[in-house]
Amino acid sequence: MNIREEQEKREHKLYRPCASFSDETKGRDVPEEKCDIRTEYQRDRDRIIHCKSFRRLKHKTQVFLSPGGDHYRTRLTHTLEVAQIARTIARALSLNEDLTEAIALGHDLGHTPFGHAGERALSRYTSKPFHHNEQSVRVVERLEKNGKGLNLTCEVRDGILNHRSAYKPATLEGAVVRISDKIAYVNHDIDDGIRAGILSEEELPKECTSILGDCTRDRINNTIHAIVKHCIHKDVVELPPDFEKAQTTLRKFMFDYLYTNPVAKGEETKAERIIGLLYQEYIKNLDKLPQEFQDYIKLGEDKEIVVCDYIAGMTDNYAIECFNQLFVPKSW
């Protein structure tokens, strides 16, 4: 009995025709023998969970740099929350949950230390802008498993690449992750802002909360319900117009009052300087890179890209440790 084949048959009974089916995947760059238990998308999910880049997310900033409390989000908890929201929507819309979860778990693997501050710093020093979604694809295609990559399916890689607002995924499962990412980070960042004493529920725009809800739980729940109700008979995943407008307004409020708040972001200038100085030091002294990254350059990889690979893969703490080793004098 081949369990995978039974699961693939079950997908065709459970999922809508517009869903992505495991037995119809465009496949992997390097063909592999299929598993007799897991579908292709289940294998991709497992590979992401077991990779080193995924484990490092627990020590990467979401919004607050080096928060003092244990309950603030990190890049890992954000990723898990995106996966939970995305699976709920995918299940309700009869889309492929395994593909959705794999994309969600992998969407931020290429994120820099110190959140978007690190991303901005690398963009400032390199010849082209650094985008974490593109780096996430590079992680799974090139950097993981000592340069072999994870050899994920085309659909998972497409969803990872296109999870940002300005991009359009090729699958509805990718679209689910794209919208779930927004739902997660806006609402959970509000929750962290309230915990930090920077925001209060009463300060949130009433034109938003009257539609979305008056607490984090209600906003997430109401938004998920709105998407499902709006899309249940459509081959599209999107917010209904009133929720889209409210979400956009709330996101703008967050940029004005949290993401640029001096309490939350006061240390970001220092973080950007750390990333900038690390980049300048490594680009001038390639011999200070770990051997595996020096080997990439010897194989013909662009040195700018390789230095970005190394820095982007750092956790917050490791970036500070490298900075101290390179620039802070040691006592005799």
C-alpha positions, 0 to 999 in steps of 0.5 A: 500500500502506497500511503502517498498515492492514497493521500494524493487521491484524497486531495482530488476529492477534498480540494477545489479544482483551482487548488494545487494538487501534489501529484500535479506539481511542476517538480524539483530542479533535481528529480528525486524518487518520491516518498511512499508516505509523504506528498511532495509538499509535505516533504518540502514542509519537513525540509524547511522545519529541519533546516538551520535557517529555520532554527535561527529565526528564533533569534532574529528581530520581528519589531523590537530589537532585543526586547526585555520581555519573554512574550514579544514576537521574534521572526520565528513566532511570527512565522508560526503565526503566519502558518497558523492563519494561512492553514485556517484560510486554506482549509476553509477554502478547500485549498492545499494545506500542505503547500500553504504551510510549506510556503508560510514556514519558508517565507522569511528564511532569508531575513536579516538580523535586526529585522528590516533595519538589517535589510535597509543597511545591506541595501545601502551598501550593496550595488542593488537593493537587498530583498529578504524574499529573494534571499529566502529563495536563495537560502533554499536553492543554494545555501542550505545543506552546505551549498546543495539547497533543499531542492524544493518544488517550484510551487513552494519556491514561487510562494516564498518569492512572491509573499510580499505585497508588490508580488503576485504568487502563481498559486492560490496557496501562495496568495493565502500566505501573502495575505496571512503575512499581512494579517499576522504582522499588523495585528501581532505588532499591535499586540506587542506595541500594547505590551510595550506601552507604546500603543493602546487599543483606544488609540487605534483608528475607529474607522478601522476597529469598527470593521476589523474588531476591538482586540487582536483576537477579534481582528484576526478572527473577523478578517479570516471570516471576511476572506473566506466568505468573500472568496468561497466561490471565487478562484481568488484570495483577497480581502473584501473592499471594506476590510482592505481599506481598513487594513491599509489604513491600520497599516499606515497608522502602524508605520506612523505610530509604532514602526517609526516610534523612537521607543521601539526603533531607538536602537535601529540606527546602531543596528544599521551601523553594525550591519554596515561596518560588518559588510565593509569589513568583510568585502575588504577582507574576504579571508575573514569569511568562514571557509564555506563562503570563501569557497562560494567566491572561488566557485565564481559567486559574486563577492557582494552576494556572498558577503550578504549571504553570510550577514543575512544568515546571522542572528541578532546576537551573532551579528553583535558578537562578530562586531565585537570580535572585529571592532571592540578592543580586547583586554590583555 
